[in-house]
Amino acid sequence: MLTLNPQTQKKLRRFRGIKRGYYSFLILVGLMLLTSIGELLVNNRALLVSYDDTWYFPTYADFHPGTDFGLTYGYETNYRDLQQTFEQADNGDFVIMPLIPYSAFENHAPGGIYKPLPPSLELKHYLGTDTTSRDILARLFYGTRIALMFSIAFMVWVYVIGISIGCAMGYFGGVFDLIFQRLIEIWSNIPFLYTVIIVFSVIPSTFAVATRIGILLTVMVLFSWPGMTYYMRTETYKEKTRDYISAARIIGASHSRIIFNHILPNVMSTLVTYMPFTIVGAIGAITALDFLGFGLPAPTPSLGELLKQGTANLRTAPWIVTSAFLTLVTLLTLVTFIGEAVRESFDPKKFTVYK
């Protein structure tokens, strides 16, 4: 059983006492849980198909051709049409569809022309469609999931690299510290945006979408870790001059024991306050890159791509930019409120008195 020390419990109680940040945290966790099972809520595959006294669960299974359900075609079943067919036949077969019966990649143009359609309860396009007749709510749902997963992965890698190098710089100091300071200064002067443009201009379009997203994440991490090293270096320099570090050295503690058992636990309370703001920065950066056309590869759902469509069709389809803008503002506001609450709760300078 996990047991937290009294100081950590006190900080968590302070966090729960800050209602705005605490409720924002609960909402964000709920949103992440919902997006983790997104295929059960937003999908053009049926949750359940009952046909000839046999049950099928297509959502997470391999595709079923139309011939599996008595239709004439061999490609994947259109479950919305199948639902209508079963309802008209009224022979006991049925289809249960998700709340939003569209995928994020599906073009649905009832009139045969790909164009933006306004919100429609009849067609279940609750936020309308984009310029290629894809459901906006489905794109926003999966775009939010990708943004959250991308930003969390970004934060983890930035912290791993930044904390490792910054702690080593602060702990060992001397020539090691000077060399890495100069290298970081040189690396920080490389223009990030131009590098992204160059990298994505030479990546073959034949690469898988997951590979291209991994490359984008790698590039962003490589240009973002230096900022974390300065925080970690400063905190490590400060902590290694404390008396408890001197006592640990006197009794023969190794470097690794001092770093992992003494220094890191005492500086993490400061570094944890930057986590939500790192996530905000990552979401803002990936949205901006998508807006400029150098972010997630098409046709990956993204908030920036919808904002780009919305601004290009502001007068003819205002529902596109409105939906994307409100989603982005809500997401960033939730994370910012969490960050403020974490900073208030875990800031050691605010709740520490030196005598």
N, C-alpha and C positions, 0 to 999 in steps of 0.2 A: 504493500500500500504506500502511495506517495505521501510523504509528510513534508510540509513546507515549514520553514523556520518562521519564528514570530515576526521578524521584520517584513518578510514577504507577505505574510498573512495581513499585516497592518497595511501594506501598500495596496493589496487587493481590496481590502475594506474601503480604503479611500477611493479606489477606482469605482467600486459599486455605488459609493455615495455621490459621485458626479453623474447625475441622472442622464444628462444629454449624451455624454460619451458612452455610458453603460448601455443605454437603450439603442444607441447607434451600433454598438458592438453586437448586441443581440440580433438586430435587424440584418446586419451584414453577415453574421453567421447563418441566419435563416436563409438569406439569399444564396449563400454558397452551398448550403445543403440542397436547396431547390434546384440550382443549376447542376449539381452533381448527378441528379436524377432527371435531367432535362429531357431526355428522350421519352420519358413517361408523361411529360406535360406538353412538349412542343415537338411534334414529329408527324410526318405523313404516313408513317407505318402504324398499323392498328395495334392496340394493346392486346386485344383478344379477337379471334375469329372463330366462330362456331359454324362448322360446315359438315354436313352428313354425320352428325353426332361425334365429330372429332374437333378437339380444341387446338388452335394454333396460337402461338405467341410470337408474332413477327418482329417485335420492337428490337430485341437484342439477338435475333436469330438471323440465319442466312436468308436471302430474299426468296420469296415464293413467286414463281411465275403464275400468270393468270390461269393457266391450265389446271393448277392445283385446286382451284375453286370453281371449276366448270366454265371458265371463260375461254375465249378462242385464241388469245395471244400468248406468246411464250416469254415475253419480258415481264419485269416486276409488276406485281398487281397494283393497280390504283385503288387503294382501300376506301377512299371516299366514294368512288363510283360503285365499288363492291357493296358498300353499306346501303346505298340507294337501291341497288339491284335486289339485295336481300329483303329490303323493306317493301318493295313493290311485289316481290314473289310471295312474301308472307307464308313461308313454308317452315318456319322455325329456326332457320339460320339467321345469324346476326353478327354484326361487327361493332366493337367498342373502340372509338377513336380517342386520342388525347384531346385535352381542352383546346389546344391550338393545332388543328389537323394539317399543318404545313411544315415542311422542313425549311432550313435556312437557305438552301440552294435551289429550291424548286421554283420554276417559273409558272405562275398560274394566271393565265390571261383568258378569261371567259369569252371575250370577244375576238380572240385570235390575234390581237395586236398587243405587243409588249409596251405598256405605258403605265405611269403611276395611276393607281386607283385610290380614291378617298376611303376612309374607314367605312366598313360595311359589316353590320351584324348578320345580315343574311348570308354573306359569303364567308363569314367568320374571319375577315381581315380587320381585326379590331383597331389597328393603327394604320390601315391602308397598305399599299404596296409601293415598292420603289420603282425606279425607272425601267427595270427589266421584269416587273411584275412578280417580285419576290416579297413574301410577307415581311413587313417591317418588324412586327413584334417578335417573330422567330429570329430575325437577324439581330435584333437588340438583345434577345435572351442569350443566344449563343455568343454574341460579341462581348457581352458582359462577362460571361464565364471565361472566355479566352483572355480577356483583359485582366481579370482577377488572378487566374492561374499564371499568366505571363509575369505579372507584377510580383507575385509571391516568389516565383522562381528567380526573378531578377534580384529581389531583396536578399534571398538566401545566398546566392553566389557572390553578390557584392559584399555581404557581411563576412562570408568565409574568407574571401581573398583579402579584403580590407583589414579585418581583424588579425589575420595571420601575419601579414606583412607589417602592419602598424605595431602590433605587439612586439614583433622581433626587433623593429627599429627602436622602439622605446626601451626595451629590456637590455639589448646588447649595446646600443649606442655606438659611439666612436666612429671608426671608419665605415662600418657597416651602415650606420645611420646616414652618414654623409653621402655615401654612394647611392643609396636608395632615394634620398631626397633629390639628388640631381637627376636621377633617372625618372622620377615621378614628375619633376618640373618639365623635363623634355617631353615626356609622354602626354602631359596635360595640354601642351601647346599644339598637338595635332588636332585639326578641326574635325569634330565628330560628324557633322552633317555631310561634309564632302566625302568623308570616308565611307559613310553608309551609301551614298550615291554611287561611288566607284565600285564598292563591293557588290551591290545589287545589279549594277550594269554588266558585270562579268559572270554572274551566276547563271548557268544555263536554266532555261525555263523547264527543262525536262526533270529537274530535281523535284522530289516529292515535297508537298506542302509542309509536312512536319520537318523536313530537312531545312527548308528555307526559313521556317520560324526559328529553328535551333540556331541557324547562322545569325539571324537578327538578334536573338537573345545574347549570343556570344559577343557580338560587336558592341551591343549596349553595355554589357557587363565590363568589357575590356576598357571602356571609356568612362566608367562610373565608379570603379573601386578606389581611385586615388583619394577622393574626398573622405572616405571612411578611414583611410590610414592615418590621416592627420588627427582625427578624434582619438583613435586608439593609441597612437604614439604619445599624445599629450597625457592621456589618462594613465598609460603605463609608466611614463616618466615620473608622474606624480606618485603613483602607488609604490614604485620600487624604492622610494626614499623613506617609506614608513618604517617604523620600528619593528613591526611584525615581519616584514621581509628580511630585515637584518637578523632577527632572531631565527628565522627559518634557515638562513645561510649559515649561521653559527652552528646549528645542530646538524648541518650536513645535508640539507634538502637539495635535491638536484634541480637543474634549471626547469625541466619539464614539470616537476612537482610544484615549484614556486609559481610558474606561469598558470598551470591548469587548476591548481588547488587554492591559490591565494590571490593572484592578480585578476584573472578573468572573472571569478565570482564577484569581485568588488568593483569592477568597472562595467559589468553588464547592465546594472541598474541605470546607468547613464546612457549606454548605447541603445537600450530597448526603447527609449523615448524617441529615437530617430526612425524606428521601424515603420510606423504608419505614414510618416512623411516621405520615406523612401518609396513606399507603395504609391502614394499620390504622385510623386515625380515620375514613376515608371508608367502609370496610367496616362498621365499627361503627355509623356514623351511618345508612347506608342500611338496615341490618338493623333498627335501632331504629325508623326511620320506617315500614318495611314492617310491623313488629310492631304499630305503632299505627294502621296503615291509611292513612298519608299518604305512602307511598313510591312504589314502582314500581306502575304501574296494572295492575289485573287484566286478563287472567289471566297476567301475566308471571311466570315462575318466580323465586322469591326465597327466601332463607334465612329472612328475617323472617316471611314469610307462612306458611311451614311451622312455624316456632316458635309462631306464633299459633294455628294449627290444633292443634299438639301439646299446648299448655297447656290448650286448651279440651276436649281429649279424652285427658287424661293417663291416666285409668284404663281407658278402653275401647280406646284405640289408642296404647299407650306407644311403639311403634316410630316414630311420626312425630316426636315431640320428641327422641327418642334420636338418630335419624339426623341431624336438622337441627343439634342441639347439638354432636354430635361433629364434624360437617363444619365448623361455624363455629369451634370450638376449634382444630381442626387447621390451618385456613387462617390464623387469626390467630397461632397459635404459629409457623408457618413464617415468616411475614412479620416477626414480632418477633425471631426468631433472626437473620434476615438483617439487620435493623436494628441489632442489637447488634454483629454482626460488622462491618458497615460503619462504625459509630461507632468501634469499636476500631481499625479500619484507617486511616480517613481523618481522625481527629481530629488537627488540627495541634498542639494544645496538648500532646498526649501524646508526640509524637515530634519536638518542636522544642526546641532549646536555644539560648537567646540569650546571647551573650557580650558 
